[in-house]
Amino acid sequence: MAMASVTEDYKSDEKDDEKKVDDTLMADADMDKITAEIEKQPIVSEQRKLTSLLTEFKDHANFTRQMNALIASEHHSSYRQMRRDGNCFYRAFLLGLFETIENTRDLTLLTTVSEHVMTSLHRSLKFGFEQFTIEDFYYEFMDELQFYQRKLESMRNGSVIYKAQDGHGNTAIERLANPHHAQYLIFWARMLASLHMREHEEDFAPFIPQDSGGFAAWLKSDVEAIKSEADHLQTVALCRAINVPVTIYCLENIEKGGPQKVNTIESSENSCFDLLFRPGHYDVLYRNSVERKTDAQQSTSKNAKLESAAQNTDTQTIAQQTNNNNNNNDKNDTNTDISNNGNVN
């Protein structure tokens, strides 16, 4: 029996399918190269002079102009670059927060953050999250707050160096550069932002993309999912979630003015620390020594008032919460799958 000949149209479809497969393989190969390049970057860099960014922007006149304006203002002395892995905002935010607590010994700020985080697990469960899938991340974050409480107590007692007992590092920089530990902290920071948006849906839902599949789907893919990049909504939500005002200096591709100065909590008189944003990326921005000294003096004054008020009160809020966690199961690997409501990739 003679075989039927293959029609030209069928042959054409075959070629199209082959081309799609080749394109997919090329795209995967390109993504692998990009991922490899990203992983070569330090998770948290050393402090760098702002002038070094002029080299990065040498072919972009609008960004160069804004960087020159930022340098000329003399409000900031340096920056610290985060790895460009989709977590840069959350990593920069946490580093800025914990370095501020560490350097200014700001017990008031630590207490404020702790009070907001402490109830976050219970509040998250009201939105359908399964406790066993997210509690390890919450407890890790609470343990981190307890670490800084103990460190501040040690400093008040005259200790110069405080050594952590958990092996994650002795400073904010060391701990945020620890990939396994930082991943837990970053995920709960994402959950804090998501929780705040869920609890204030009317403030955020009108601004999400129309093609996102709805508010809950957008939170899952663009806030809770590890490596999903943060935009304005996420930055505002996280700051409001724990009542930590931050100033973000935004470099934009505009012909006049800039950098734009964005206060994440507009009602606050002073921000706790500053971040630097350029399209798709966030870094920590360090204030000059004069401004840091003023911040430290303000923190000392607040701490003195707080300690005076607490003399007649036996408050161990952070310790009480975290001491109950010692018998928990070993933490899951950072690749744990958060089913139904978010994924840790």
Disulfide bonds with the S-S distance in Angstrom:
none
